[in-house]
Amino acid sequence: MQGSALTVRVLGATAAILLAAACGSATTPTANPTPGAATNAPVASSGGVLGVGTTPLGQVLVDAKGMTVYLLTADTPGHSSCSAQCLQYWPLVPAPSGSSVQPVKGIGAVLGQTKASNGAAMLTAGGWPLYTFVNDRGPGFVTGEGVKTFGGTWYAVSPAGSAITAPGAGAPPASGTSTTGGVRGGNGY
């Protein structure tokens, strides 16, 4: 009788551990309570170059990791003015290998590539060189929106390839974004 009681306890403990493990590994999406974070996941892009994500600004271009993509108003179509120091804070969105960039479902802008100041191939949308921002903590953050530095203003990019200068229709206020520009925090941000 003592042996069967021990077996029941071991089986019961094992079942409890398995049940806890199964509950802990659920992949059901939950609301993201973090201000400035995306309200849903980015649309996967073909080839993993770009996609479209929803942020407090509305629909924006996102890179392969789901990070918000920005343009710099000091750039001109097909030309990046972002220096080596600039690229430390605003990493370029790398162009895929090969000579052409394929269209991506949900993105109306013509995709292409140009060279950054360091010679690396970078992606363009509607001719504008594309960057991410090191202070965006994850997908959906738009902390670079409206920042004025490196000779221009940084704006998230719409799926049409233009700067987003105001929240999209029905989008909640962009908490955690800066529209006043200037220097924020350390290291020039």
Secondary structure, 3 states (H helix, E strand, C coil): CHHHHHHHHHHHHHHHHHHHHHHHCCCCCCCCCCCCCCCECCCCCHHHCEEEEEECCEEEEEECCCCECEEECCCECCECCCCHHHHHHCCECECCCCCCCCCCCCCCCCEEEEECCCCCEEEEECCEECECCCCCCCCCCCCCCCCEECCEEEEEECCCCCECCCCCCCCCCCCCCCCCCCCCCCCCC
